[in-house]
């Protein structure tokens, strides 16, 4: 835990007592703050009170004595309309911040020189965050990994000299971190997302821009127009900018030529490394993720050899294009996190012969957008509620069966792939659906897939 000493002996209001909110409240108390917390969920309030935290309905308290209001990032700050607590804070003139802001204040207070890498973007955040942390750890560095990737940032070990922090930041968290000041800040890309919470695409982009604008080195993917403009603005403001691209040759920065990652300086390019053969970093999207990781690690002093070694040993992000087993020329890939068609596209684009397991609780739009990848699919194995609709979309373009269950799909796909003489292939769970018709969440679904693969005869597990 990181005790939040910067609010020692001060009164702090807090709303949102779920997992990260509870951790934030405990970190504030550990640092000597006098907090009062609340939540719209009575069960969360009861849990916090049982943990010894002070709770009270924030509608009935005196806001004039609060030094800050700490808001859970899941609670609306501006759109579709501000939460009622936000209105109360504004009326009282109390600053509104989140857990990432508390972290950056603690870092500045106690170890301002300890390296801090912050990652944001619409897609690829978690893989890039995990990849950077892996490279740092493999190079022997004391590394803390947290933020939006699933570990609340204030549950990490406290900042100190020589300790490296790698923090994934959502737009919600950035919106509540006005003094975010990473050593290296990464903006991977921008596509429309969370517009219900930010109002417009421009507002969403402006929030993301804050992360790189406040960084010592800004690493920006320039393959979309919003991000390219951000890179230009941040550079004009005096920040060092490293541009990355998966689609274009750059005069300066890092760009991909297939699996080859090139480093450019002053219009001259040289090979940095080749990702060919690294199963966990297949595809153009992962070339971008790897380029960002390389630039960030160089910015905090990691040697090139250690970076290349870390890329090659990266085990992948669990449930995201994760190679879990192999039998002959067949690799088994767990992409359970692909809960809609857009999320399934990167995995489908990364293999040439696919035995595709898809289905579950369908999302709006189905799999029509995946039509360009149908020529890569040798056969589809459809499960869950979406099976009939997916079958209709596949039509005569892709052979398919309605397997019903994941266990049947794995068994049938493995048997068909074993008979394939067309070259290396992948049995891939990339459902393009939510899991809730058959599984509690995508993690449980992915674990079930791994279990079914492990039960197959002759498979060598990779995890």
N, C-alpha and C positions, 0 to 999 in steps of 0.2 A: 504493500500500500504506500501511496505518496501522501503523507500528512500535509494538508493545505495550510501551511503556517502563515501565508500572506493575509489571512483573515483572522489571525489570532486575536481573541478578545473583541471581535466584532460580531454584530448580529447579521445573520444571513437568512433570507427566505429561500425556500427550495420547493419546486413543484415537479412531480414525477418521481415516484418511489418504486419503479420497476427495478430491474437488475442493475443497470448503470446508475440510475438515480439513487438507489440505496447505497451503492459503492461510493458515490459522490458525497452523500450525506455523511457517511462514516469517515471519509477522508477529511472532510471539513471539521468534524468533531475531534478527530485525532490531532488536528493541527491547532486546536484551541478555539475554534469558532463557536458561537452560540447560534445554533440553527433552529428553525422551525420549518417542518416539511408538511406537504399535503399532496393529495392525489385524488383524481375523480373516482378512482376505484377503491371502495372501502376495504377490500381485502389487502391492498397494498399499504394502506394506512395502518391497518391492524398489524401487518407484518413488521413495519417500521417501528411501531410503538413497542412491539414485543422484543425488538432488538435494542430497545433502550433509547430510541431517538425521540426527540420532542416533536409532537405533531399538533397542528391546529388548523382549522379551516381558515385559509388566507383571506376569505371575505370579511372575517371579523377581527383581524389583527391590525395594530397600528403600524403602518408602513414607514412612518417618518424616521424610525431608528435603524432601518436596514441599510447596511453598507453595499449590499448587492442582492440581486435576485437571480438564482441559478435555475435555469429552465432545462428540462429534459429535451434533447434534440427531436424527439418524436412529437412534440407538442407544437401546434401552429404558432409561429411568431408573427407572420404578416398575412398569409393567405391560407385558405379562402377568406378567413377573417382572424384577427388576433384572438388567442385564447383569453378568457376573462382575467386571468392572472397578469397577462401582458398589459392589459388596459390599466389595471391597478398599479403596476410598476411604473408605467408612463406617467400616470396621474401624480405619483409620489416623487417622480424624478429619480428613481432608483435604476442603476444600470442593470441590464439584462445580459447574462453571460452563461456559458455552458462548461462542461467538464474539460474540454480541450483548452479553453481559455485559462482555467485554473491550473492545468498542467504547465502551460507556457509561462505563467507567472511564477510558478515554483521553480522552473528551470532557470529563469532569469535571476531569481533571488539567490539560488544556491549553487548552480553550476552552469552559468551562461555559455561556457565554451564547450559543453558536452554536445557531441554531434546529434542533430535532430533532423530526420528526413520525414517529410509529410507528403502524402500521396493523395491525389484526387483525380476526378475524371468521371465520365458517364460509365465507361466500360473498362474492365481490366484492372481496377484498383486493387482487388484482393490478391490476384496473382502477382502483380508487381510488388505489392507490399511484402508478401511471403517470400518472393524471390530475393529481394534486397536483404531481408532479415537472414535468409539462408546463407547468402554470400558473406555477410558480416560474421555470422557465427562460425562458418567454415574457415574463415580467415583468423579465427582465434579471438574475436572481439566480444566483449561483454555487451550483449544485445537484448533490448526490450522491444517486444512486438505487441501492438495493441491498437485501440481505436475502433473504427467501424468494422474491422475484420472480425470482431467477436469478443475481444477482451477489453473491458473498460479501462481507459487510459490511466485512471487514478488507482487501479489495482496493481500497476506495475511497480517495480522497485524504484526508489527515489533517484532523481538526477544526481550524478556525481561525476567528477572528472574521469574521462576515459570510458564512460558508459554511453552506448549508442542507442538512440530511440528511433524506431520506425513506426509511424502512426498513419493509418488509413483514415482519411477525413471525408465524411459525407458533406453534401452542401448544407444540410441542416446544422452540422457541427461547425462548419466554417462561419455560418451566419451568426453563431453565438461566440465567436472567437475573434474579437476586433483587433487584438494585438498579436496575432499568429505570426511567428518569426522563425521559420525553419532555417536550418543551415542550408539544406537543399529542398526545394519544393517542386513537386511534379504535378503537372496538368496533362493527362494523357490525351483526352479528347472531349468533345462536347456534342451530344445529340439531344433532342428534346426528351426531357425526363423530369419528373416531379413538378410539372408546371402547375398542378393543383396547389402546390405549396409555395411556389415562387411567382405565380401570375403570368410571366412572359418568359420566353427564351432568353431575352436580353437580361432580365433580372437574374435568371439562373446563371448565365455566363458571368455577370458582374460579381456574384458571390464566389464562384470558382476562382475568378481572377485574384481575389484577395489573398489566396494562399500563395500564389507565385509572386505576387507583387511585394509581399513582405519577406521574401526569402533571400538568403545570401546569394544562392544560385538558383535560377528559375529554369526548370527543364520542361519544355512545352512541345507536345505533339502538334504538328502544324498541318495535319491532313484535312482539317475542317476549317471553314472560314472564321468562325468565332475564335478558335484557339490561335489561328495564325495572326489575327488582329491583336489578340492579347499579348502574344510574344513581342510584337512590334511596339506596343504601348509600354510594356514593362521594360523593354530594352531602352526606349527613349527616356524613360524615367531614371535610368542609371543603373539598373540591375543587370548583372551578368546573366545572359540567356544562352542556354544550350538547346537548340532545336533538334527534334527527332521526327522521323517520317518512316512509314512503311510503304509509301507509294511513290515518293519523289526523290530524285537525287538532290542533295543539298550542297551548297558551297561550304557551309560550316555546320558541324553537328554530327549526328549519327543517323544513318538511314539503312534500309534493308534492300538488298538485291536478292530476292528469293530467301534462302536460308543464310545468306552471307550478310553480316553486319559490318557496314563500312563507316570509317571515321573520316570526316572531311575537315580540312582547315585551309582557309584561303583559296578555296577552289580545287585543292589537291586532295584526292581520296586514297585511303589505304585500308586493307582488310584488318578489322579488329579481331573478329572470330567468326566461325561458321557454326550455325546451330544445327546443321544437318546431322541426323542420327540421335539428337536429343529428343526422345519421345515426349517429354513433358513440356517442350517448348515448340511444338509443331504449329505451323500456320502463321499467316501474316500478322494476326493480332498479337501473337506471342513474340514475334520479332519486335513489334513496337514495345511490348512490355519489357523485353530484354534490353532494348536500347535505352529505355528510361532507367532501368536498374544499373546499367553500365555507367551512364552519366552521373547518377546519384552517388554511386560508390566511389567513382573517381573524385567527385567533389568533396568527399569526406576522407580522402587519403588512402583508399584501398589500392593496392598494387594491381597492375593489369593481370598478372599471372593468377593471383588469388581470385579475381573476378571471373576469369575464364574457367578456372577449376570449379568455382561455385555454380556457374551456369551448367556445367556438365554433370554435376552431382545433384541438381535440383530434383527433389522427389515429386514435385507438382503439388497443386492445391487439391486437397481432398474433395472429391465429388465434382471436380472441374477438369474435364479432359484428362483424367487420371488413369494412366496405364496400370492395371492391377494384376494382370496375368498374361502368360504367353504360352502358346502351344504350337510348335513349328513356326510357320509363317503367319500365324493368327495372333493378334494382340487383342486383349479384352480391355475396353475403355469405359470407365465410370464417369459419365457426364451428367449425373443426376441433378446437378444444380441448374441445368438447362430447363427452366420451368415454362418457357414460352418459345415460340418459333425463332425470334431474334436471338435468344440465348443459345439455341441449338445450332445456329448457322456456323459459328467458328469451328466447332468440332466436325461438322459435315464437310466443311471446306478443307479440312486438314488431312483427310485420308481419301484414297482413290477407289478402294473397293470396300464397301461397308455393308455389314449385316446389321440393320438398324432396328433397335428396340425402341418403340415410341408409344406414347399414349399415357393416359391417366385422366385427371380432371381437366377438360379442355379449357383453353383461354380463347378470348375473342379473336377471330381471324384465323384460327386453326393453323394449318401448315402450308397454306397457299403460297406464302412468301418464300418457302423453301424449294419451290419448283426448280430453280436453276441447279440445285444439288442432286436432283433425282437421278441423273445419269451415273452418279457415283455409287448409288445404292443397288447392290446386287439383289437384296430382298429385304422386306420390312416385316417386323413381328410386332403386331399391334396388341396393346393391353389396355385394360381399364375402360372407363366410360367413353373415351374419345375414339375407341377402335372403329366403330361404324363410320363416323364422320371422316376419319383419316383414310379409311379404305376408299371412300367415295372420292377423296381428293387424289389419292394415288392412282385410282382407276386402272387403266391399262399401261400406264407409264412405268410402274414399278411392281414387280411381283410381290405379293404379300400374303400373310396368313393372319388370322385373328387368333392369337395365342391365348388371350384372356389373362393369364397370370405371368408375372415376371419369371417365375421358376420355369414354366413351359417355354417362354420365349428364349431364355438363356440356353436351355437344353437343345432346342430346335435350331437356333442360330449357330451354336457351336458345332452341331453335327453337320449342318450345311457348309459352314466355313471349312471344316476339315476335309470336305470333298472337293473344295475349290482348287482348280489347277491354274487359275488365272494370275497367280502371283500373291504377294503379301496382302492380307486383308485385316479388317477390324470388326470384331463383334462389339457394338457400341450401344450402351444405354444413354441416349440423349433424348429424353421423353417429349420435349416441347409442350409439356403439360405440368400442372400442379400435381401433387402426390396424394391429395387428401381423400380421393375415392378409395385408395387401398392402403396408404401409409400415413403415419402421423406427420411426416415432413420429408423433404428431399434427402436429408441425411439418413433417415431410417431406410428409405428406398435405396439409396446408394449402398448402404451397408448390406442390405439384402442381396443386391446384385453381386457384391464381392463374395458373399457367402455362397451363392449359387455357383459362381465361377470356381471358387476353391473346391467345391464338391465334384467338379468335373474330373474325369480320369485323365492323367497325363499333363495337367496344366501346372506350369511353374509360376508360383505367385511372385509378384514384383513388389509387394508391400508387406 
